[in-house]
């Protein structure tokens, strides 16, 4: 869909006319890169305006693109409101006036570099004919070496974190939406909805009304609120049995890297070593009771099983269930075989959880694989996270919410 710059105002007016007449959502298409396991979002940017792919960093503080992707970017000055908003997360502005200098981070390649804060046209598709919402968005112009470690087609990072300059926050401010977005990932295609107030029209009321909500916790780092998303995991169960854990590791305020963080940078859930050992021991015991045959480890996975003895269901192989107990025993995030096991070859499934080491940044990091085919609703205004059960239970998938499929359903 080409969006000429001269049509930006027309498209925005067109969008508002549709929005006020009938509820339509904005949508950012997402694809999964099979080589890197990164989730790549597609937005429109610059002049002439054109599509650009960005690696999705769920807890990333901002949007950045490699310099040279647009000729229409305007440098933002230090001491401006935008600069103050952008430098609240460990970044810094020029000390003597002039351009606003920030820090751009590539967590996929563990790279950091100086960047300039700029503003330029960004357009996001709307599910109303061929319209788009066009805004002038603040983002960073970063050096090209920061692209190392990203998927080949990626030209930067789309940060969806908890601050004023993430793209969902900017869209909410510019268009008067509630500060809220939803994510639905899959092994192929997925979506980010920058505003999710019209979930029923997107996911359907059956899915939207089934979401379970848990508080999003706040972590202060060096005097500033982290842009990352944390949840309050109180306990972990395997096959209904609670693991014996050092509970301080689950405490977000722990000085030794505690708490549970959601991440699209980490492909598979990573657990602090003692938690990993406890979980894998319990999983092995439950697997033996189900007559599952353990086989040699494969690649980076430690616990693997022969597929020949596994019963296949709509939600993946039938294996011991893993549950995260949240604010109470009644609030649980359950993982079926689709999200707990990964098929590494025709004969083998492995537990899709890895050892995160003795002193990781956080004791539990929920990776992208564990979030696939699950609707996640991030209500930044009320600091709540909604999550569905696996859509596969309803014979649905996040891949069906592509713009093309949704436009067909509203035609």
FENVEN-V948336 format. One record per residue. N is the residue number from 1. RES is the residue in one small letter. OMEGA is omega as a letter, one per 20 degrees, with the letter a starting at -180 (none if undefined). Layout:
N|RES|OMEGA / N|RES|OMEGA
This chain:
1|x|r / 2|x|a / 3|x|a / 4|x|a / 5|x|a / 6|x|a / 7|x|a / 8|x|a / 9|x|r / 10|x|a / 11|x|a / 12|x|r / 13|x|r / 14|x|a / 15|x|a / 16|x|a / 17|x|r / 18|x|a / 19|x|a / 20|x|r / 21|x|a / 22|x|a / 23|x|r / 24|x|a / 25|x|r / 26|x|a / 27|x|r / 28|x|r / 29|x|r / 30|x|r / 31|x|r / 32|x|r / 33|x|a / 34|x|a / 35|x|a / 36|x|a / 37|x|r / 38|x|r / 39|x|a / 40|x|r / 41|x|r / 42|x|r / 43|x|r / 44|x|a / 45|x|r / 46|x|r / 47|x|i / 48|x|a / 49|x|a / 50|x|a / 51|x|r / 52|x|r / 53|x|a / 54|x|r / 55|x|a / 56|x|r / 57|x|a / 58|x|a / 59|x|a / 60|x|a / 61|x|a / 62|x|r / 63|x|r / 64|x|r / 65|x|r / 66|x|r / 67|x|r / 68|x|a / 69|x|r / 70|x|r / 71|x|a / 72|x|a / 73|x|r / 74|x|a / 75|x|r / 76|x|a / 77|x|r / 78|x|a / 79|x|r / 80|x|r / 81|x|a / 82|x|a / 83|x|r / 84|x|r / 85|x|a / 86|x|a / 87|x|r / 88|x|a / 89|x|r / 90|x|r / 91|x|a / 92|x|r / 93|x|r / 94|x|a / 95|x|a / 96|x|a / 97|x|a / 98|x|a / 99|x|r / 100|x|a / 101|x|a / 102|x|r / 103|x|r / 104|x|a / 105|x|r / 106|x|a / 107|x|r / 108|x|r / 109|x|a / 110|x|a / 111|x|r / 112|x|r / 113|x|r / 114|x|a / 115|x|r / 116|x|r / 117|x|a / 118|x|r / 119|x|a / 120|x|r / 121|x|r / 122|x|r / 123|x|r / 124|x|a / 125|x|r / 126|x|r / 127|x|r / 128|x|a / 129|x|a / 130|x|a / 131|x|r / 132|x|r / 133|x|a / 134|x|r / 135|x|r / 136|x|a / 137|x|r / 138|x|r / 139|x|a / 140|x|r / 141|x|a / 142|x|r / 143|x|a / 144|x|r / 145|x|r / 146|x|r / 147|x|r / 148|x|a / 149|x|r / 150|x|r / 151|x|a / 152|x|a / 153|x|a / 154|x|r / 155|x|r / 156|x|a / 157|x|r / 158|x|r / 159|x|a / 160|x|a / 161|x|a / 162|x|r / 163|x|a / 164|x|a / 165|x|r / 166|x|a / 167|x|r / 168|x|r / 169|x|r / 170|x|r / 171|x|r / 172|x|a / 173|x|a / 174|x|a / 175|x|r / 176|x|r / 177|x|r / 178|x|a / 179|x|a / 180|x|r / 181|x|r / 182|x|a / 183|x|r / 184|x|a / 185|x|r / 186|x|a / 187|x|r / 188|x|a / 189|x|r / 190|x|a / 191|x|r / 192|x|r / 193|x|a / 194|x|r / 195|x|a / 196|x|r / 197|x|a / 198|x|a / 199|x|a / 200|x|a / 201|x|a / 202|x|a / 203|x|a / 204|x|a / 205|x|a / 206|x|r / 207|x|a / 208|x|a / 209|x|a / 210|x|a / 211|x|r / 212|x|a / 213|x|r / 214|x|a / 215|x|r / 216|x|a / 217|x|r / 218|x|r / 219|x|r / 220|x|r / 221|x|a / 222|x|r / 223|x|a / 224|x|r / 225|x|r / 226|x|r / 227|x|a / 228|x|r / 229|x|a / 230|x|r / 231|x|a / 232|x|r / 233|x|a / 234|x|a / 235|x|r / 236|x|r / 237|x|r / 238|x|a / 239|x|r / 240|x|a / 241|x|a / 242|x|r / 243|x|r / 244|x|a / 245|x|r / 246|x|a / 247|x|r / 248|x|r / 249|x|a / 250|x|a / 251|x|a / 252|x|a / 253|x|r / 254|x|r / 255|x|a / 256|x|r / 257|x|a / 258|x|r / 259|x|a / 260|x|a / 261|x|r / 262|x|a / 263|x|r / 264|x|r / 265|x|r / 266|x|a / 267|x|a / 268|x|a / 269|x|r / 270|x|a / 271|x|r / 272|x|a / 273|x|a / 274|x|r / 275|x|r / 276|x|a / 277|x|r / 278|x|a / 279|x|a / 280|x|r / 281|x|r / 282|x|a / 283|x|r / 284|x|a / 285|x|r / 286|x|r / 287|x|r / 288|x|r / 289|x|r / 290|x|r / 291|x|r / 292|x|a / 293|x|r / 294|x|r / 295|x|a / 296|x|r / 297|x|r / 298|x|r / 299|x|a / 300|x|a / 301|x|a / 302|x|a / 303|x|a / 304|x|a / 305|x|r / 306|x|a / 307|x|a / 308|x|a / 309|x|a / 310|x|r / 311|x|a / 312|x|a / 313|x|r / 314|x|a / 315|x|r / 316|x|a / 317|x|r / 318|x|a / 319|x|r / 320|x|a / 321|x|r / 322|x|a / 323|x|r / 324|x|r / 325|x|a / 326|x|a / 327|x|r / 328|x|r / 329|x|a / 330|x|a / 331|x|a / 332|x|r / 333|x|a / 334|x|r / 335|x|r / 336|x|a / 337|x|r / 338|x|a / 339|x|r / 340|x|a / 341|x|r / 342|x|r / 343|x|a / 344|x|r / 345|x|a / 346|x|a / 347|x|a / 348|x|r / 349|x|r / 350|x|r / 351|x|a / 352|x|r / 353|x|a / 354|x|r / 355|x|a / 356|x|r / 357|x|a / 358|x|a / 359|x|a / 360|x|r / 361|x|r / 362|x|a / 363|x|r / 364|x|r / 365|x|r / 366|x|a / 367|x|a / 368|x|a / 369|x|a / 370|x|a / 371|x|a / 372|x|a / 373|x|r / 374|x|r / 375|x|r / 376|x|a / 377|x|a / 378|x|r / 379|x|a / 380|x|r / 381|x|a / 382|x|a / 383|x|r / 384|x|r / 385|x|r / 386|x|r / 387|x|r / 388|x|r / 389|x|r / 390|x|r / 391|x|r / 392|x|r / 393|x|r / 394|x|a / 395|x|r / 396|x|r / 397|x|r / 398|x|a / 399|x|a / 400|x|a / 401|x|r / 402|x|r / 403|x|a / 404|x|r / 405|x|a / 406|x|r / 407|x|r / 408|x|a / 409|x|r / 410|x|a / 411|x|none
